[in-house]
Amino acid sequence: MASERTYIMVKPDGVERGLVGEIVKRFEVKGFKMLAIQMFKPSEEHLKEHYKDLAQKPFFPKLVSYMLSAPVVGMVWEGKGVVATGRKMLGETNPAASAAGTIRGDYCIDVGKNLCHGSDSVESAEREISLWFPNGVTNWARGFDSLIYE
Ligand code: RTP
């Protein structure tokens, strides 16, 4: 059975616009399994650690202040190929390049207000899950996995 996990985060604009439920719904109806969900009001240090690979980018200060502007909702999702498929479901980083049917393609316009984050590799996912859920995440047995996986 699949054990791949990803970290999906609804950013401040998504929380303030009331899109948490819509984003959760898309992952649920796809067939992925939620392992954790929590609202956070992270510190600046915590956010800088999350985005540490981008620290030298010119947009980094703007990104940090955007991410501190309201709470975020962090989630752990599990499923076969969930990292890559999760990124496809989010769409491209720039909503203008995102296909209709993706979250960013359907619900936002500018790159600096792009609603959601998804881990870009299995390794990043595990790092991010440890950062946001340091006490670990409990798995659970779902009764209908045989209807999802062949
Ligand atoms: P994320 O980490 O949030 O899932 O986004 P991503 O992998 O698709 O894109 P990344 O390059 O890691 O950028 C992280 C976030 O920074 C903001 N950004 N602003 N040119 C800009 O102003 C710019 N470029 C990126 C976006 O919020 C992006 O999601």
Backbone and ligand atoms as CSV (ligand in chain L), in Angstrom:
chain,resi,resn,atom,element,x,y,z
A,1,MET,N,N,0.849,-1.198,0.000
A,1,MET,CA,C,0.000,0.000,0.000
A,1,MET,C,C,0.886,1.251,0.000
A,2,ALA,N,N,0.400,2.315,-0.622
A,2,ALA,CA,C,1.181,3.541,-0.752
A,2,ALA,C,C,1.483,4.149,0.615
A,3,SER,N,N,2.708,4.651,0.772
A,3,SER,CA,C,3.008,5.341,2.024
A,3,SER,C,C,3.603,6.715,1.754
A,4,GLU,N,N,3.610,7.124,0.468
A,4,GLU,CA,C,4.172,8.448,0.150
A,4,GLU,C,C,3.306,9.533,0.786
A,5,ARG,N,N,3.997,10.542,1.312
A,5,ARG,CA,C,3.285,11.635,1.989
A,5,ARG,C,C,3.722,12.977,1.415
A,6,THR,N,N,2.831,13.949,1.472
A,6,THR,CA,C,3.195,15.307,1.079
A,6,THR,C,C,2.657,16.303,2.091
A,7,TYR,N,N,3.276,17.493,2.078
A,7,TYR,CA,C,2.808,18.583,2.933
A,7,TYR,C,C,2.118,19.611,2.039
A,8,ILE,N,N,0.842,19.805,2.269
A,8,ILE,CA,C,0.045,20.801,1.536
A,8,ILE,C,C,-0.336,21.891,2.533
A,9,MET,N,N,-0.168,23.135,2.104
A,9,MET,CA,C,-0.471,24.238,3.025
A,9,MET,C,C,-1.340,25.273,2.313
A,10,VAL,N,N,-2.469,25.599,2.941
A,10,VAL,CA,C,-3.291,26.702,2.450
A,10,VAL,C,C,-2.662,27.978,2.996
A,11,LYS,N,N,-2.299,28.865,2.089
A,11,LYS,CA,C,-1.607,30.097,2.462
A,11,LYS,C,C,-2.610,31.131,3.005
A,12,PRO,N,N,-2.108,32.247,3.545
A,12,PRO,CA,C,-3.011,33.215,4.184
A,12,PRO,C,C,-4.175,33.675,3.307
A,13,ASP,N,N,-3.929,33.881,2.023
A,13,ASP,CA,C,-5.029,34.344,1.158
A,13,ASP,C,C,-6.108,33.266,1.034
A,14,GLY,N,N,-5.695,32.014,0.989
A,14,GLY,CA,C,-6.666,30.918,0.909
A,14,GLY,C,C,-7.478,30.788,2.183
A,15,VAL,N,N,-6.822,30.988,3.337
A,15,VAL,CA,C,-7.538,30.918,4.613
A,15,VAL,C,C,-8.525,32.081,4.709
A,16,GLU,N,N,-8.040,33.298,4.406
A,16,GLU,CA,C,-8.916,34.471,4.545
A,16,GLU,C,C,-10.084,34.445,3.556
A,17,ARG,N,N,-9.844,33.844,2.382
A,17,ARG,CA,C,-10.911,33.797,1.374
A,17,ARG,C,C,-11.871,32.623,1.579
A,18,GLY,N,N,-11.624,31.810,2.614
A,18,GLY,CA,C,-12.537,30.700,2.904
A,18,GLY,C,C,-12.416,29.551,1.920
A,19,LEU,N,N,-11.180,29.311,1.434
A,19,LEU,CA,C,-10.986,28.250,0.435
A,19,LEU,C,C,-10.375,26.980,1.020
A,20,VAL,N,N,-10.255,26.920,2.356
A,20,VAL,CA,C,-9.669,25.709,2.967
A,20,VAL,C,C,-10.501,24.480,2.596
A,21,GLY,N,N,-11.806,24.594,2.766
A,21,GLY,CA,C,-12.677,23.451,2.489
A,21,GLY,C,C,-12.594,22.985,1.044
A,22,GLU,N,N,-12.513,23.928,0.119
A,22,GLU,CA,C,-12.432,23.586,-1.303
A,22,GLU,C,C,-11.146,22.813,-1.599
A,23,ILE,N,N,-10.055,23.262,-0.986
A,23,ILE,CA,C,-8.763,22.606,-1.241
A,23,ILE,C,C,-8.738,21.223,-0.589
A,24,VAL,N,N,-9.261,21.132,0.631
A,24,VAL,CA,C,-9.368,19.813,1.280
A,24,VAL,C,C,-10.224,18.891,0.416
A,25,LYS,N,N,-11.329,19.409,-0.076
A,25,LYS,CA,C,-12.266,18.578,-0.845
A,25,LYS,C,C,-11.604,17.966,-2.069
A,26,ARG,N,N,-10.766,18.767,-2.751
A,26,ARG,CA,C,-10.140,18.252,-3.973
A,26,ARG,C,C,-9.231,17.062,-3.673
A,27,PHE,N,N,-8.508,17.125,-2.559
A,27,PHE,CA,C,-7.632,16.001,-2.209
A,27,PHE,C,C,-8.457,14.804,-1.715
A,28,GLU,N,N,-9.552,15.089,-1.016
A,28,GLU,CA,C,-10.402,13.982,-0.546
A,28,GLU,C,C,-11.061,13.250,-1.703
A,29,VAL,N,N,-11.653,13.994,-2.617
A,29,VAL,CA,C,-12.387,13.311,-3.687
A,29,VAL,C,C,-11.444,12.612,-4.659
A,30,LYS,N,N,-10.210,13.097,-4.746
A,30,LYS,CA,C,-9.222,12.404,-5.572
A,30,LYS,C,C,-8.958,10.992,-5.053
A,31,GLY,N,N,-9.038,10.833,-3.733
A,31,GLY,CA,C,-8.782,9.524,-3.132
A,31,GLY,C,C,-7.600,9.510,-2.178
A,32,PHE,N,N,-6.937,10.665,-2.023
A,32,PHE,CA,C,-5.831,10.719,-1.070
A,32,PHE,C,C,-6.384,10.703,0.357
A,33,LYS,N,N,-5.522,10.311,1.282
A,33,LYS,CA,C,-5.927,10.159,2.692
A,33,LYS,C,C,-5.294,11.249,3.545
A,34,MET,N,N,-6.118,11.964,4.284
A,34,MET,CA,C,-5.599,13.002,5.178
A,34,MET,C,C,-5.046,12.365,6.450
A,35,LEU,N,N,-3.810,12.751,6.783
A,35,LEU,CA,C,-3.197,12.234,8.012
A,35,LEU,C,C,-3.133,13.298,9.103
A,36,ALA,N,N,-3.185,14.577,8.712
A,36,ALA,CA,C,-3.109,15.643,9.721
A,36,ALA,C,C,-3.596,16.943,9.113
A,37,ILE,N,N,-4.171,17.798,9.962
A,37,ILE,CA,C,-4.548,19.160,9.547
A,37,ILE,C,C,-4.494,20.053,10.776
A,38,GLN,N,N,-3.928,21.239,10.601
A,38,GLN,CA,C,-3.837,22.173,11.729
A,38,GLN,C,C,-3.687,23.604,11.209
A,39,MET,N,N,-4.352,24.528,11.909
A,39,MET,CA,C,-4.124,25.944,11.613
A,39,MET,C,C,-2.914,26.418,12.409
A,40,PHE,N,N,-2.045,27.196,11.734
A,40,PHE,CA,C,-0.843,27.717,12.381
A,40,PHE,C,C,-0.750,29.218,12.177
A,41,LYS,N,N,-0.175,29.897,13.168
A,41,LYS,CA,C,0.256,31.286,12.994
A,41,LYS,C,C,1.764,31.240,13.255
A,42,PRO,N,N,2.537,30.886,12.222
A,42,PRO,CA,C,3.960,30.600,12.441
A,42,PRO,C,C,4.774,31.853,12.724
A,43,SER,N,N,5.921,31.636,13.363
A,43,SER,CA,C,6.864,32.734,13.578
A,43,SER,C,C,7.613,33.003,12.267
A,44,GLU,N,N,8.231,34.175,12.204
A,44,GLU,CA,C,9.037,34.512,11.025
A,44,GLU,C,C,10.177,33.503,10.850
A,45,GLU,N,N,10.784,33.095,11.948
A,45,GLU,CA,C,11.887,32.128,11.877
A,45,GLU,C,C,11.414,30.802,11.299
A,46,HIS,N,N,10.231,30.372,11.719
A,46,HIS,CA,C,9.677,29.101,11.239
A,46,HIS,C,C,9.435,29.162,9.717
A,47,LEU,N,N,8.870,30.279,9.279
A,47,LEU,CA,C,8.600,30.416,7.842
A,47,LEU,C,C,9.885,30.487,7.033
A,48,LYS,N,N,10.871,31.180,7.586
A,48,LYS,CA,C,12.157,31.273,6.872
A,48,LYS,C,C,12.817,29.901,6.789
A,49,GLU,N,N,12.614,29.076,7.795
A,49,GLU,CA,C,13.133,27.705,7.740
A,49,GLU,C,C,12.376,26.912,6.654
A,50,HIS,N,N,11.074,27.062,6.620
A,50,HIS,CA,C,10.286,26.349,5.598
A,50,HIS,C,C,10.769,26.714,4.193
A,51,TYR,N,N,10.987,28.008,3.957
A,51,TYR,CA,C,11.356,28.482,2.619
A,51,TYR,C,C,12.859,28.759,2.504
A,52,LYS,N,N,13.676,28.050,3.271
A,52,LYS,CA,C,15.112,28.392,3.334
A,52,LYS,C,C,15.806,28.276,1.973
A,53,ASP,N,N,15.329,27.393,1.091
A,53,ASP,CA,C,15.956,27.248,-0.228
A,53,ASP,C,C,15.757,28.492,-1.096
A,54,LEU,N,N,14.820,29.352,-0.710
A,54,LEU,CA,C,14.511,30.551,-1.505
A,54,LEU,C,C,15.091,31.824,-0.897
A,55,ALA,N,N,15.913,31.669,0.142
A,55,ALA,CA,C,16.374,32.836,0.916
A,55,ALA,C,C,17.098,33.873,0.064
A,56,GLN,N,N,17.737,33.456,-1.009
A,56,GLN,CA,C,18.486,34.403,-1.842
A,56,GLN,C,C,17.642,35.008,-2.967
A,57,LYS,N,N,16.412,34.570,-3.102
A,57,LYS,CA,C,15.564,35.083,-4.201
A,57,LYS,C,C,15.125,36.521,-3.902
A,58,PRO,N,N,15.010,37.344,-4.939
A,58,PRO,CA,C,14.607,38.743,-4.704
A,58,PRO,C,C,13.217,38.870,-4.087
A,59,PHE,N,N,12.351,37.909,-4.349
A,59,PHE,CA,C,10.988,37.993,-3.825
A,59,PHE,C,C,10.863,37.446,-2.398
A,60,PHE,N,N,11.970,36.981,-1.795
A,60,PHE,CA,C,11.886,36.322,-0.480
A,60,PHE,C,C,11.261,37.211,0.606
A,61,PRO,N,N,11.679,38.481,0.769
A,61,PRO,CA,C,11.052,39.311,1.822
A,61,PRO,C,C,9.549,39.476,1.623
A,62,LYS,N,N,9.150,39.664,0.362
A,62,LYS,CA,C,7.719,39.802,0.064
A,62,LYS,C,C,6.979,38.499,0.396
A,63,LEU,N,N,7.612,37.364,0.061
A,63,LEU,CA,C,7.014,36.056,0.342
A,63,LEU,C,C,6.820,35.868,1.849
A,64,VAL,N,N,7.835,36.232,2.627
A,64,VAL,CA,C,7.733,36.044,4.082
A,64,VAL,C,C,6.634,36.929,4.651
A,65,SER,N,N,6.564,38.183,4.213
A,65,SER,CA,C,5.521,39.042,4.808
A,65,SER,C,C,4.124,38.599,4.378
A,66,TYR,N,N,3.978,38.115,3.167
A,66,TYR,CA,C,2.690,37.532,2.720
A,66,TYR,C,C,2.321,36.340,3.594
A,67,MET,N,N,3.273,35.471,3.850
A,67,MET,CA,C,2.980,34.247,4.599
A,67,MET,C,C,2.701,34.514,6.075
A,68,LEU,N,N,3.089,35.724,6.548
A,68,LEU,CA,C,2.828,36.079,7.946
A,68,LEU,C,C,1.551,36.911,8.101
A,69,SER,N,N,0.861,37.175,6.989
A,69,SER,CA,C,-0.237,38.138,7.030
A,69,SER,C,C,-1.512,37.596,7.671
A,70,ALA,N,N,-1.627,36.292,7.805
A,70,ALA,CA,C,-2.811,35.652,8.405
A,70,ALA,C,C,-2.423,34.202,8.687
A,71,PRO,N,N,-3.264,33.443,9.379
A,71,PRO,CA,C,-2.908,32.039,9.624
A,71,PRO,C,C,-2.804,31.225,8.335
A,72,VAL,N,N,-2.125,30.112,8.448
A,72,VAL,CA,C,-2.062,29.135,7.360
A,72,VAL,C,C,-2.657,27.826,7.886
A,73,VAL,N,N,-3.049,26.958,6.978
A,73,VAL,CA,C,-3.546,25.633,7.369
A,73,VAL,C,C,-2.648,24.585,6.722
A,74,GLY,N,N,-1.943,23.851,7.567
A,74,GLY,CA,C,-1.021,22.828,7.082
A,74,GLY,C,C,-1.664,21.451,7.151
A,75,MET,N,N,-1.368,20.642,6.149
A,75,MET,CA,C,-1.964,19.307,6.076
A,75,MET,C,C,-0.929,18.296,5.619
A,76,VAL,N,N,-1.095,17.073,6.072
A,76,VAL,CA,C,-0.322,15.951,5.549
A,76,VAL,C,C,-1.296,15.021,4.831
A,77,TRP,N,N,-0.961,14.705,3.570
A,77,TRP,CA,C,-1.785,13.796,2.770
A,77,TRP,C,C,-0.934,12.621,2.348
A,78,GLU,N,N,-1.541,11.462,2.276
A,78,GLU,CA,C,-0.840,10.238,1.895
A,78,GLU,C,C,-1.516,9.615,0.679
A,79,GLY,N,N,-0.695,9.005,-0.177
A,79,GLY,CA,C,-1.249,8.248,-1.300
A,79,GLY,C,C,-0.192,7.973,-2.346
A,80,LYS,N,N,-0.521,7.102,-3.264
A,80,LYS,CA,C,0.417,6.749,-4.344
A,80,LYS,C,C,0.689,7.983,-5.207
A,81,GLY,N,N,1.949,8.362,-5.314
A,81,GLY,CA,C,2.325,9.495,-6.157
A,81,GLY,C,C,1.811,10.834,-5.675
A,82,VAL,N,N,1.508,10.951,-4.383
A,82,VAL,CA,C,0.810,12.155,-3.896
A,82,VAL,C,C,1.657,13.425,-4.029
A,83,VAL,N,N,2.994,13.307,-4.024
A,83,VAL,CA,C,3.808,14.519,-4.157
A,83,VAL,C,C,3.619,15.121,-5.550
A,84,ALA,N,N,3.864,14.320,-6.583
A,84,ALA,CA,C,3.768,14.839,-7.957
A,84,ALA,C,C,2.321,15.161,-8.323
A,85,THR,N,N,1.402,14.296,-7.954
A,85,THR,CA,C,-0.004,14.550,-8.299
A,85,THR,C,C,-0.528,15.764,-7.543
A,86,GLY,N,N,-0.090,15.919,-6.293
A,86,GLY,CA,C,-0.496,17.102,-5.525
A,86,GLY,C,C,-0.051,18.377,-6.200
A,87,ARG,N,N,1.189,18.385,-6.714
A,87,ARG,CA,C,1.684,19.581,-7.431
A,87,ARG,C,C,0.841,19.847,-8.675
A,88,LYS,N,N,0.476,18.769,-9.394
A,88,LYS,CA,C,-0.378,18.955,-10.585
A,88,LYS,C,C,-1.733,19.530,-10.188
A,89,MET,N,N,-2.272,19.062,-9.077
A,89,MET,CA,C,-3.581,19.560,-8.633
A,89,MET,C,C,-3.509,21.030,-8.231
A,90,LEU,N,N,-2.365,21.447,-7.681
A,90,LEU,CA,C,-2.184,22.867,-7.324
A,90,LEU,C,C,-2.062,23.729,-8.578
A,91,GLY,N,N,-1.371,23.239,-9.588
A,91,GLY,CA,C,-1.107,24.030,-10.798
A,91,GLY,C,C,0.295,24.600,-10.770
A,92,GLU,N,N,0.595,25.461,-11.739
A,92,GLU,CA,C,1.928,26.077,-11.820
A,92,GLU,C,C,2.084,27.132,-10.727
A,93,THR,N,N,3.349,27.452,-10.405
A,93,THR,CA,C,3.614,28.480,-9.394
A,93,THR,C,C,2.886,29.779,-9.739
A,94,ASN,N,N,2.963,30.161,-11.030
A,94,ASN,CA,C,2.256,31.363,-11.491
A,94,ASN,C,C,0.845,30.976,-11.934
A,95,PRO,N,N,-0.175,31.469,-11.248
A,95,PRO,CA,C,-1.549,31.104,-11.619
A,95,PRO,C,C,-1.875,31.385,-13.086
A,96,ALA,N,N,-1.220,32.401,-13.667
A,96,ALA,CA,C,-1.506,32.738,-15.067
A,96,ALA,C,C,-1.114,31.600,-16.010
A,97,ALA,N,N,-0.183,30.757,-15.570
A,97,ALA,CA,C,0.260,29.630,-16.390
A,97,ALA,C,C,-0.436,28.324,-15.988
A,98,SER,N,N,-1.351,28.410,-15.043
A,98,SER,CA,C,-1.999,27.200,-14.508
A,98,SER,C,C,-3.240,26.853,-15.315
A,99,ALA,N,N,-3.373,25.586,-15.616
A,99,ALA,CA,C,-4.531,25.129,-16.394
A,99,ALA,C,C,-5.812,25.271,-15.580
A,100,ALA,N,N,-6.911,25.545,-16.270
A,100,ALA,CA,C,-8.227,25.469,-15.639
A,100,ALA,C,C,-8.396,24.054,-15.109
A,101,GLY,N,N,-9.036,23.953,-13.956
A,101,GLY,CA,C,-9.180,22.639,-13.321
A,101,GLY,C,C,-8.183,22.422,-12.207
A,102,THR,N,N,-7.105,23.208,-12.227
A,102,THR,CA,C,-6.180,23.174,-11.083
A,102,THR,C,C,-6.646,24.214,-10.060
A,103,ILE,N,N,-6.137,24.079,-8.837
A,103,ILE,CA,C,-6.559,25.013,-7.783
A,103,ILE,C,C,-6.141,26.441,-8.138
A,104,ARG,N,N,-4.859,26.606,-8.513
A,104,ARG,CA,C,-4.420,27.973,-8.859
A,104,ARG,C,C,-5.049,28.444,-10.159
A,105,GLY,N,N,-5.286,27.540,-11.079
A,105,GLY,CA,C,-5.920,27.910,-12.345
A,105,GLY,C,C,-7.357,28.366,-12.155
A,106,ASP,N,N,-7.998,27.839,-11.136
A,106,ASP,CA,C,-9.414,28.157,-10.932
A,106,ASP,C,C,-9.653,29.316,-9.966
A,107,TYR,N,N,-8.739,29.551,-9.016
A,107,TYR,CA,C,-9.087,30.430,-7.896
A,107,TYR,C,C,-8.171,31.617,-7.662
A,108,CYS,N,N,-7.123,31.813,-8.462
A,108,CYS,CA,C,-6.274,32.975,-8.177
A,108,CYS,C,C,-5.603,33.492,-9.446
A,109,ILE,N,N,-4.921,34.635,-9.310
A,109,ILE,CA,C,-4.455,35.373,-10.487
A,109,ILE,C,C,-2.966,35.680,-10.420
A,110,ASP,N,N,-2.462,36.119,-9.265
A,110,ASP,CA,C,-1.071,36.577,-9.165
A,110,ASP,C,C,-0.181,35.577,-8.430
A,111,VAL,N,N,1.102,35.525,-8.838
A,111,VAL,CA,C,2.057,34.574,-8.236
A,111,VAL,C,C,2.278,34.835,-6.755
A,112,GLY,N,N,2.168,36.094,-6.361
A,112,GLY,CA,C,2.380,36.437,-4.958
A,112,GLY,C,C,1.161,36.209,-4.080
A,113,LYS,N,N,0.077,35.710,-4.680
A,113,LYS,CA,C,-1.144,35.355,-3.920
A,113,LYS,C,C,-1.667,34.063,-4.541
A,114,ASN,N,N,-0.867,33.010,-4.422
A,114,ASN,CA,C,-1.206,31.792,-5.173
A,114,ASN,C,C,-1.770,30.673,-4.309
A,115,LEU,N,N,-2.343,31.036,-3.189
A,115,LEU,CA,C,-3.266,30.208,-2.388
A,115,LEU,C,C,-2.715,29.015,-1.621
A,116,CYS,N,N,-1.739,28.327,-2.196
A,116,CYS,CA,C,-1.404,27.043,-1.586
A,116,CYS,C,C,0.035,26.648,-1.892
A,117,HIS,N,N,0.540,25.786,-1.044
A,117,HIS,CA,C,1.889,25.231,-1.194
A,117,HIS,C,C,1.788,23.722,-1.261
A,118,GLY,N,N,2.654,23.116,-2.075
A,118,GLY,CA,C,2.770,21.655,-2.089
A,118,GLY,C,C,4.231,21.269,-2.191
A,119,SER,N,N,4.660,20.283,-1.427
A,119,SER,CA,C,6.054,19.839,-1.442
A,119,SER,C,C,6.466,19.459,-2.866
A,120,ASP,N,N,7.746,19.757,-3.191
A,120,ASP,CA,C,8.189,19.506,-4.572
A,120,ASP,C,C,8.945,18.195,-4.736
A,121,SER,N,N,9.174,17.448,-3.666
A,121,SER,CA,C,9.813,16.129,-3.768
A,121,SER,C,C,9.472,15.349,-2.499
A,122,VAL,N,N,9.701,14.051,-2.557
A,122,VAL,CA,C,9.448,13.222,-1.375
A,122,VAL,C,C,10.341,13.672,-0.217
A,123,GLU,N,N,11.600,14.033,-0.539
A,123,GLU,CA,C,12.528,14.465,0.509
A,123,GLU,C,C,12.066,15.787,1.136
A,124,SER,N,N,11.655,16.744,0.294
A,124,SER,CA,C,11.140,18.017,0.829
A,124,SER,C,C,9.908,17.763,1.681
A,125,ALA,N,N,9.055,16.861,1.229
A,125,ALA,CA,C,7.823,16.578,1.969
A,125,ALA,C,C,8.150,16.099,3.372
A,126,GLU,N,N,9.082,15.171,3.487
A,126,GLU,CA,C,9.402,14.631,4.811
A,126,GLU,C,C,10.040,15.710,5.687
A,127,ARG,N,N,10.876,16.570,5.088
A,127,ARG,CA,C,11.469,17.680,5.849
A,127,ARG,C,C,10.376,18.631,6.346
A,128,GLU,N,N,9.444,18.960,5.462
A,128,GLU,CA,C,8.389,19.911,5.815
A,128,GLU,C,C,7.423,19.317,6.842
A,129,ILE,N,N,7.114,18.039,6.713
A,129,ILE,CA,C,6.218,17.389,7.689
A,129,ILE,C,C,6.871,17.417,9.077
A,130,SER,N,N,8.181,17.153,9.128
A,130,SER,CA,C,8.883,17.193,10.423
A,130,SER,C,C,8.906,18.600,11.003
A,131,LEU,N,N,9.010,19.608,10.114
A,131,LEU,CA,C,9.054,20.993,10.576
A,131,LEU,C,C,7.703,21.435,11.149
A,132,TRP,N,N,6.621,21.099,10.446
A,132,TRP,CA,C,5.298,21.603,10.838
A,132,TRP,C,C,4.608,20.693,11.852
A,133,PHE,N,N,4.939,19.408,11.819
A,133,PHE,CA,C,4.325,18.460,12.754
A,133,PHE,C,C,5.441,17.715,13.494
A,134,PRO,N,N,6.180,18.431,14.367
A,134,PRO,CA,C,7.360,17.837,15.008
A,134,PRO,C,C,7.034,16.666,15.935
A,135,ASN,N,N,5.781,16.566,16.363
A,135,ASN,CA,C,5.417,15.441,17.232
A,135,ASN,C,C,4.989,14.203,16.444
A,136,GLY,N,N,5.111,14.293,15.132
A,136,GLY,CA,C,4.778,13.138,14.299
A,136,GLY,C,C,3.323,13.128,13.897
A,137,VAL,N,N,3.025,12.246,12.981
A,137,VAL,CA,C,1.694,12.157,12.389
A,137,VAL,C,C,1.243,10.710,12.493
A,138,THR,N,N,0.038,10.509,12.995
A,138,THR,CA,C,-0.477,9.144,13.164
A,138,THR,C,C,-1.197,8.689,11.904
A,139,ASN,N,N,-0.879,7.503,11.439
A,139,ASN,CA,C,-1.604,6.956,10.287
A,139,ASN,C,C,-2.861,6.234,10.780
A,140,TRP,N,N,-3.754,5.923,9.860
A,140,TRP,CA,C,-4.978,5.220,10.222
A,140,TRP,C,C,-5.397,4.328,9.056
A,141,ALA,N,N,-6.080,3.257,9.390
A,141,ALA,CA,C,-6.489,2.290,8.367
A,141,ALA,C,C,-7.833,2.714,7.788
A,142,ARG,N,N,-7.853,2.892,6.480
A,142,ARG,CA,C,-9.090,3.336,5.836
A,142,ARG,C,C,-9.817,2.122,5.259
A,143,GLY,N,N,-11.113,2.080,5.472
A,143,GLY,CA,C,-11.864,0.881,5.103
A,143,GLY,C,C,-12.063,0.677,3.626
A,144,PHE,N,N,-11.896,1.730,2.822
A,144,PHE,CA,C,-12.252,1.584,1.408
A,144,PHE,C,C,-11.066,1.703,0.454
A,145,ASP,N,N,-9.856,1.473,0.951
A,145,ASP,CA,C,-8.685,1.579,0.068
A,145,ASP,C,C,-8.785,0.641,-1.136
A,146,SER,N,N,-9.489,-0.469,-0.995
A,146,SER,CA,C,-9.604,-1.411,-2.125
A,146,SER,C,C,-10.447,-0.806,-3.254
A,147,LEU,N,N,-11.187,0.262,-2.968
A,147,LEU,CA,C,-11.951,0.942,-4.023
A,147,LEU,C,C,-11.120,2.030,-4.712
A,148,ILE,N,N,-9.957,2.340,-4.138
A,148,ILE,CA,C,-9.098,3.384,-4.674
A,148,ILE,C,C,-7.913,2.777,-5.427
A,149,TYR,N,N,-7.316,1.741,-4.840
A,149,TYR,CA,C,-6.085,1.165,-5.412
A,149,TYR,C,C,-6.371,-0.204,-6.004
A,150,GLU,N,N,-5.746,-0.481,-7.172
A,150,GLU,CA,C,-5.936,-1.796,-7.804
A,150,GLU,C,C,-4.948,-2.801,-7.233
L,1,RTP,P1,P,5.330,26.672,-3.102
L,1,RTP,O1,O,6.707,26.333,-2.551
L,1,RTP,O2,O,4.653,27.764,-2.345
L,1,RTP,O3,O,4.494,25.451,-3.295
L,1,RTP,O4,O,5.548,27.249,-4.551
L,1,RTP,P2,P,6.370,26.664,-5.749
L,1,RTP,O5,O,7.209,25.498,-5.320
L,1,RTP,O6,O,5.426,26.448,-6.859
L,1,RTP,O7,O,7.303,27.903,-6.107
L,1,RTP,P3,P,8.649,28.412,-5.447
L,1,RTP,O8,O,9.571,28.779,-6.552
L,1,RTP,O9,O,9.129,27.453,-4.394
L,1,RTP,O10,O,8.173,29.765,-4.760
L,1,RTP,C1,C,7.559,29.766,-3.491
L,1,RTP,C2,C,6.484,30.803,-3.463
L,1,RTP,O11,O,7.087,32.094,-3.588
L,1,RTP,C3,C,6.185,32.971,-4.254
L,1,RTP,N1,N,6.835,33.499,-5.450
L,1,RTP,N2,N,6.788,34.768,-5.756
L,1,RTP,N3,N,8.316,36.140,-8.730
L,1,RTP,C4,C,7.657,36.175,-7.588
L,1,RTP,O12,O,7.208,37.183,-7.110
L,1,RTP,C5,C,7.479,34.903,-6.893
L,1,RTP,N4,N,7.944,33.727,-7.285
L,1,RTP,C6,C,7.535,32.844,-6.354
L,1,RTP,C7,C,4.957,32.163,-4.617
L,1,RTP,O13,O,3.989,32.314,-3.553
L,1,RTP,C8,C,5.491,30.741,-4.622
L,1,RTP,O14,O,4.474,29.789,-4.420
